[in-house]
Amino acid sequence: MRNSIMPTVNTGSMADIAFLLLIFFLVTSMIPNDKGIARDLPQPCPPGADCNIPLKKNNIFTISVNEKGEIMVNKTITPIENLKDELKHFLDNNADQSCIYCSGERLAEASDNPKKASISLSIHREAPYQSYISIQDQIASAYFELREKYVSEILKTEAKKITDDELKKTQDAYPFRIIESSL
């Protein structure tokens, strides 16, 4: 028998090629950017300033969610579909009649005006996460509709065409003030 040599394939550069392919696909692939709920955190309280502002009871819209996901608005069980309308009525109430652009019913038990109104959101730790998201959507929708109405009726323009100054005026007219806690 002859001394036969088995043919072999040189695999020395295979690791280099696999590494280069891995780098190529990592660089060229898109990694999805998860988006959360867009909220601006409040500014820290300046040293020496009193940042505990007392709130009148009628200026607080209370939303509570129990562990089953049931929603209570001001101690009344409310379906999620009604939350946006109740919130709009609360914010646009104008009880102190200082808001010239508000068209509310001026009820004494609702907010004095949008600049004084706050939303208190308390959610049980074991409540379904979907309840939290649904409530946040309803709150955002209520503010969006009120601000859109302000832009069209007071600023006399379309929401898509407002300037940065007009956007600031709109946000100042209906400021987003929410107090969150967990039970």
N, C-alpha and C positions, 0 to 999 in steps of 0.2 A: 504494500500500500504506500501510496505516496503521501508525503506530508502535505495535506491540503489545508489551506488557510481559508477560513470562512470569511466571506465578504462582510464588512461592517459599514455602517453609516456613521459619519462623524456628526455627533449631536452637541458638540461644544458650543455652537452659536445658537442653538434652539432656545436656550434660556434667555439669551439677549433679545431674540426676536419676540418671544412671548412677553417679556417685560416692556418692550417698545410698543407692542400692540395694546397692552394694558394701559400704559400711559396715554396713548392716542385716544382710546375710548373714554377714559376718565376725563380728559380735557375737552373732548368734543361733545360729550353727552350733557343734556340739560338736567340739572337737579332741581326738582320742584321746590319753589319757595312757599312754604306754608304761611298762610296769612291768618292772623287772629282777629280779635275784635279791636278795631282801631280806637284807642282812647288816649288822650293826653293826660299824663299824670299831673296832679296839682303841684304847684311850686312849693318848695319848703317854706315854712314859716320863718320870716326874718328874726334874728335874735332880738329879744326884748319886746317883740310885738305880740299882742293878744290876738291869736288866730281862732279862738273859740267864739264864733259869732252865734249869739242866741237866735234861734229860729222860732217863729210863731207856729203854733200847732196847725193852723189852717194853711200854712205855706209848705207843708210836708205831705207829699203823696206817698203813702206807704204801700209797698208791694211785698207780700210774704209768700214763700213757697214752702210747703211741707215736704216730708220725705216721699210722699206719693206723687208729687208734682202738681198738686192742687194749688191754685193761685188765689190769694186773698188780697183784695184791694180795699184799703181802709176798713179792715175787719169784716169784709163781705166777700164770699166766694164768688169769683168772677171767671167766666170763660176767657181764654186767651184772645178770642176774636173781638171781645169788647174792650180790651185793654187800651188799644190805641185811641179809640174815641173818648174814653174816660180821661185819659191823659191829656188829650187835646183840650177838652172842656176845662180841666183843672188848670192847665198852663195859660190858657187864653181868657181866663175868668175876669180879671180886672176888678177885683173887689174894692180896691182903694181908689179906683177911677183915675189913676195917674198915667195909665197907658193909653195913648191916643190911637194906636194902631190895633188894639185888642178889640175883639168883637164878642166877648163872653157875656154870660148872663149876670155877672156881678153878684154872685152868691157869697154870703159871708163865710161859709164853711170851706170855700175853695181858695185858691191862691190870690194874694193881693194883686200881683202882676207877674209876668214871666221872669223878671229879673230877681224876684224874691223867692220864686218857686224852687223846691228841691224834691228829688225823688229818693226815697229811702227803699232800698232793695235788700231784703233779708231772705237768704236761701238756706234751707236745711242741708247739712253736709251730705246726706244720703239722697237728696233730690236728684232726679234724672238730669243729666247734663243738657239734654234737649230742651228741658223747661227753661233753663238759664238762657240758652241761645234764642229761643222763641221770645222770651221777655225782652231781651236786648234788641231783637229785631223790631218788636212792637214799639219800644221806646224810640229807637232811631227813626222809624217810619213816622211817628207822631211829630218829632222835631223837624224832620224833613218836610212834611206837609205844611207845618206852620211857617217854616222859613221860606218855603216856596211861595206861599200865599203873601208873605211880607214882601218878597221881591217883586211879585207881579202887581200887588195893589199899592204899595207905598213907594217902592223904587221905580215902578212903571217900566220894567224891563223883563227879559227872560232870564231864567236861572243859568242858562248856558253862557250868557253874555255879560255876566256881572264882573266888575273889576275887583281887585284885591281890597280896596277900601269899602266897596259895597258888600263884599263878603264879610268883612269885619263888622260892619254895621248890622248885618243880618244876624251874625253870631252874637253880637251884643244885645240885640233885640230879644232873642230867645236863647239865653245862655244855657248850656248843658251842665246841670248840677245834679250829680248822682252820688248817693251815699250807699256803699255796699258793705254788707256784713254777712256772716254765716252763723247759723244757729247750731 
